[in-house]
Amino acid sequence: MTVWRLHEGIEVEYGPAMRCALCERLDVEFGDGHLCVADRRRVVEAASAPTSSWRVTGWVVLGIAVAYLLVCAAKIALLLQDYDLVDRLTTDPGSVGLTELDRLAAQERTIGGILQFCVLAYLIGFAVWFAMVWRVVVRNGLDPRRVFGHWTVFAFGASIVVSVILAALTGDPNVTGDDLAAVRDSLLAFDRNQIIFTFARMGVGGLLIACVWVLQRRVRSSIFGPLEALVQL
């Protein structure tokens, strides 16, 4: 049997029907939040457990975002060490050993690789999660513009654009000529810009956490809020 439903005045085919275990109603959206009236308390309790795939994916994205913030903090710590090392190296070259240079360079390469992986992971994870919750909202007959129309969504999108621009502006250091003072100023300025850029990236991670957290709550409230209100009566 195939289920057809009206969505915004258009009849939409939802595919093969499944039967609700509580009320035996034919539908296709139970795994995404079916508002069943057969057993209100049981459905509400189930709604509070993050077992749906979109909720689990949301928690995974939040975990990646937290890891990203920690890696950014580690990168800032290394940049501060690099700033101090460049300052000492250009002031007194003999005060810095080759072992110290190699150690710091290896740590920066490792953190840089982990940071790039985290960026790719949270972008893909957020895209997958957003597609999942969009589908859940549409399946439950809700208006996506009302559910997703929150400032955190627009702020996170804008922060991604700003982050790309800052990445282009804070590229590799421009070191030319034999003037030691100019080289020193260029290297120190590069480290300062990288520290500022990394703080900005932490802001992006913070907005990602806020966006996912808020939308998780808004989607859950939009789907299960009416049923919870009935239970309170």
N, C-alpha and C positions, 0 to 999 in steps of 0.2 A: 504494500500500500504506500502511496506517495502523498505527502502532506503539502497542501497549498495554503498560503497565508497572505493576507493583505498587509503590505508594508508601504506606508505613505501613498495609499491609493492604488498601488500596483500589486497584482497577484503574483507572488513569488513561490517557486517550487523549492521546497526544503529537502527533498529527497526521501528515502525510505523512512517510515515512521518507526519509533521505538515506543515501548509501553512503560509508563511510570510504575515503579514498584509499589507506590503508596496508593495512588488513586486509579491506576490502570488506564489512565488517559493516554491516547495516542499522541505523541509529539516527537520532536527531534532535538530538543534543547535541554534535556534534563541535566546532562553533565556540565552545562554552563550556567545553571541556576534556574531550575524549574520552580515556579511559584505554585506548589501543590497545596490544596486546601484539605486534603484527606487527613493529614496529621501535622498540624501547624507546629507544635513544639518540636517534633522530630526534625522537620525540615529546617527550622531556625537553628537548632543545635548543629546540624550538619553544615549549615551555611557558615558557621563560625570557624570551621576547620579548614585550613588551607590545603585541601586535597585536589581542587580543580587545577588542571594543567596551567591555566593562565596565572593562577596565584603562585604556584610553585616556580614558574618561570620568572615572575616578578621578584620573588625572594632571591633567585639566582642572580638577577640583574643587580639587585641591591648589594649582594655580596661582592660582585665584581666591582661595583662602584666604591665600596669601602676599601677593597684591596687597592684600587687605583689611587685613592687618597693617601694610603700608607706608602705606596711606591713614590708618589709625588713628594711626600715629606722626606723620604730617604734621598731623593734626588736633590732636594734643597740642601740637605745636610752635606752632601758631596760637593755641591756647588760652592757652599761656604768654605769647605776645605780647599777647594780649587782656587778660590779667590785669595785665601791666605797664602797658598803655595805660590801662586803667580806673583803676589806682592813680595814675598821673600826671595823668589828666584830672580826677579828683575832688580831687586835691591842689592842682594848679595848672592850671586850664583853658587857659591861654595856652601851655602847653608842648606841646600836641598840635595839629597842623594838620589841616585838613579832608582834605587829600590822603592823609595817613596813615590816617585813619579810613576813607575810601572804599576804599583799597587793601586793608586788612585785612578789611573787610566783604565785598569781592568775593572774596577768597581763601577766606574761610570759607564763602561760598555755594557756591563751586566744589567744595571738598573735601566739604562736606555732601552735595551731589548725587552725587558719585562714591561716597561712603560708602554712601548709600542704594542705589545701583545694585549695589554689591558685596554688600550684605546680601541683596538679592533674588536675585542671581546664585548665591550660594553655597547659599542655601536651596533654590532650584529644582534646582540642580546636584546637591546632596546627595540630595534626594528621588529624582531620576531615577537616579542611580548606585546608591542603596540598593535601589531596585526591581530594577535589573538584576542586582546580585549576589545578591539573594534568589532571583530566578528561576534563576540559575546553580546555586546551592546545592541548590535543590529538584530541578532537572533531573538533578543528579548523585546523587540519592538520599541526600543528607546532611540532618542535623537542623539547621534554622536556629537553634534555641535554643542548640545547642552552638557553632556557628560565630560567631554574633553576641552570645553571652553574655559580653561583655567590659566591663570597667568604663568604658572610654572612651566606649562607646555611651551608657551611662546618665549619665555625667558631661556629655557634650555636650548631651543632651536637657535635663538639669537646668539647665545654663548658659543655654540659650535662655529658659527660664522666668524665671530670675533676671534676665536681661538685659531682658526685657519689663517686669518689676517696677521695675527701676532706671530705665528710660526714663520710666515714669510718675511716679516720685518726683523725677526731676531734670528737670522741665519748664522752661518759661520762667521767668525771674526775676520775683519778686514785688516790683515797685517801686511804692510808693505814698507820697503826702505830699510835702512840700517840705523835709524834713530831709535835708540833703546827706550827713550821716554815715550815716544809715540806708540811703539809696540806695547809697552806696559799699559798705557792708557786704553789702547784698543782691547787688549785682553781682559783688563779689569771691567771695562764697559760691557764687554760680551757676557762676562759672568753675572754682572748686575742685571742685565736684560733677561738672561736665562732664569734668574731667580724670580724676577717679576712675572715672567711668562709662566713659570711653574706654579706660582701662587694663583694666577688666572686659571690655569688648568684645574687646580683644586676647586676653584669656584664653579667650573663646569661640572665636576664630579658632585659637588654639593647640590647643584641644581638638578642633576640627574636623580639623586636620591630623593629630593623633595618632589620631583615630578612623578616618579614611580609610586612613592608612598601615597601622595594625594590622590592620584588616579585610581590606585587600588581601592582606596576607601570610597571614592566617588562611585566607581563601578559597583562595588559591593552594596553600597547604600541604595543606589538606583534600582538594583535588581531585587534585593531582599528587604529594603526599607518598608515597602507597603505591607509585606507579610508580617514583619516584626511589629508594625503598628497594630495590625489586627490581633496579634497574640496578646498585646498589652491591654486590649479592651476587655 
